[in-house]
Amino acid sequence: MAYDFSSLKKKISDTEVWLKKEFQSIRTGRAVPALLDGIQVESYGSRVSLNHVGSIGIEDPRTLRVSVWNTEQVKDVERAITDANLGVGVSSDEKGVRVTFPELTSERREMLIKLAKDKREDARVSLRSERDLVWSDIQKKERDGEVGEDDKFRYKEEMQKLVDKGNKALDALMEKKEAEIHS
């Protein structure tokens, strides 16, 4: 009987997806619409996501354009982006709201890399805790006589290979983000 590693595989996959999403929220000097995803705008008495009141497009490498569907909400959108404190310039005109990303300083780049490394470490901790749960389960099955000692160590090896592969994927994401920040 082979051990079912599906929960570990799912956790590795979910962790990669989470890290990608976290990395998208780290500003790199390039205008990326995903940076505005978390912004909430006051609209008709309720708070809604920015993409529910307008469309977000890229004007040039360092500028985003938010085309607000209802021109009466331009000031609300401008205020919401300003209040989000993203370190961007915000101005409005007849077409909507322009969001300008300043050039990154070397100090800011280092801070962003440190933040990205912290996110990667959070992801690794998550994988380690899942690995520990799976290892505990394997040991319990061995104590209960469901698997033999040889199988236990074979499963441990398989489990570690999966975790190592997951960590390599997280490292690859980190390298890509670091290159993006330095560019």
C-alpha positions in Angstrom: 0.0 0.0 0.0 1.5 3.3 -1.1 1.2 6.4 1.1 -1.1 9.2 -0.2 0.9 12.4 -0.6 -2.0 14.3 -2.2 -2.4 16.7 0.8 1.3 17.5 0.7 1.2 18.0 -3.1 -1.8 20.3 -2.7 -0.2 22.3 0.0 3.0 22.8 -2.1 0.8 23.9 -5.1 -1.2 26.2 -2.9 1.9 27.7 -1.4 3.4 28.5 -4.8 0.1 30.2 -5.8 0.1 32.2 -2.6 3.7 33.3 -3.1 3.1 34.4 -6.7 0.1 36.5 -5.5 2.2 38.0 -2.7 5.0 38.8 -5.1 2.5 40.5 -7.4 1.7 43.0 -4.7 5.4 44.0 -4.3 6.0 47.0 -6.5 9.0 46.8 -8.7 9.1 50.2 -10.5 7.1 48.8 -13.4 3.4 49.6 -13.7 1.5 46.4 -13.1 -2.4 46.5 -12.7 -2.2 43.7 -10.0 -0.7 46.3 -7.6 -4.1 48.0 -7.4 -6.0 44.8 -6.8 -6.3 45.2 -3.0 -7.7 48.8 -3.2 -11.2 49.3 -2.0 -13.3 52.3 -3.2 -16.3 53.8 -1.6 -19.1 53.4 -4.2 -22.8 54.1 -3.5 -22.4 53.6 0.2 -20.4 50.4 0.1 -16.7 49.4 -0.3 -16.0 47.6 -3.6 -12.8 46.5 -5.3 -11.3 49.1 -7.7 -11.9 46.9 -10.7 -15.6 47.1 -10.0 -15.8 50.8 -10.7 -13.4 51.0 -13.6 -10.9 49.3 -15.8 -7.2 49.4 -15.2 -4.8 49.6 -18.1 -1.1 50.2 -18.7 -0.3 53.6 -20.3 3.5 53.2 -20.4 6.0 51.2 -18.4 5.7 53.4 -15.3 2.1 54.6 -15.6 -1.3 53.0 -15.1 -4.6 54.5 -16.2 -7.8 53.8 -14.3 -10.8 54.5 -16.6 -13.6 55.1 -14.2 -17.0 54.1 -15.6 -18.9 56.7 -13.7 -17.1 60.0 -13.9 -18.6 61.2 -10.6 -16.5 58.6 -8.8 -13.1 59.8 -10.1 -12.4 61.7 -6.8 -13.3 58.6 -4.8 -11.0 56.4 -6.8 -8.2 59.0 -6.5 -8.7 59.2 -2.8 -8.7 55.4 -2.4 -5.4 55.0 -4.3 -3.8 57.8 -2.3 -5.0 56.4 1.0 -3.5 53.0 0.0 -0.1 54.6 0.5 1.6 52.7 -2.3 4.2 55.3 -2.9 2.8 56.3 -6.2 1.8 59.6 -7.8 -2.0 60.0 -8.4 -3.6 62.6 -10.6 -7.0 62.8 -12.3 -8.2 64.2 -15.6 -11.2 64.0 -17.9 -10.3 60.4 -18.9 -10.0 59.0 -15.3 -7.1 58.6 -12.9 -3.4 58.3 -13.8 -1.1 56.4 -11.4 2.6 57.1 -11.9 5.3 54.9 -10.4 8.5 56.7 -9.4 11.9 55.3 -10.1 13.0 53.0 -7.3 16.0 54.0 -5.2 18.7 51.4 -4.3 17.6 51.6 -0.7 13.9 50.9 -1.7 15.1 48.0 -3.9 16.9 46.4 -1.0 13.8 46.9 1.2 11.6 45.2 -1.4 14.0 42.3 -1.8 14.0 41.8 2.0 10.2 41.9 2.0 10.2 39.3 -0.8 12.6 37.1 1.1 10.4 37.3 4.2 7.4 36.2 2.1 9.4 33.3 0.7 10.4 32.3 4.2 6.7 32.3 5.3 6.0 30.0 2.4 8.9 27.7 3.4 7.6 27.6 7.0 4.2 26.6 5.7 5.7 23.7 3.7 7.8 22.6 6.7 4.7 22.4 8.9 2.8 20.4 6.4 5.9 18.1 6.0 5.9 17.6 9.8 2.2 16.7 9.7 2.8 14.1 7.0 5.8 12.7 8.8 3.8 12.4 12.0 1.1 10.5 10.1 3.6 8.1 8.6 5.1 7.4 12.0 1.6 6.8 13.4 0.8 4.4 10.6 4.0 2.5 11.4 3.2 2.3 15.1 -0.3 1.0 14.2 1.2 -1.7 12.0 -0.2 -0.3 8.8 3.3 0.2 7.2 6.6 -1.5 7.8 9.8 0.3 8.9 11.3 0.0 5.5 8.2 1.6 4.0 8.3 4.4 6.6 11.8 5.4 5.5 10.9 5.1 1.8 7.9 7.4 2.4 10.0 9.8 4.3 12.4 10.0 1.4 9.6 10.5 -1.1 8.1 13.2 1.1 11.4 15.0 1.4 11.8 14.9 -2.4 8.4 16.6 -2.8 9.3 19.2 -0.2 12.7 19.9 -1.9 11.0 20.2 -5.3 8.5 22.7 -3.7 11.3 24.7 -2.1 13.2 24.9 -5.5 10.0 26.3 -7.1 9.8 28.9 -4.3 13.5 29.8 -4.8 12.9 30.1 -8.6 10.0 32.5 -7.9 12.3 34.5 -5.6 15.1 34.7 -8.1 12.6 35.9 -10.8 11.2 38.6 -8.4 14.7 39.7 -7.4 15.7 40.1 -11.0 12.5 42.1 -11.6 13.2 44.4 -8.7 16.8 45.0 -9.9 15.8 45.7 -13.5 
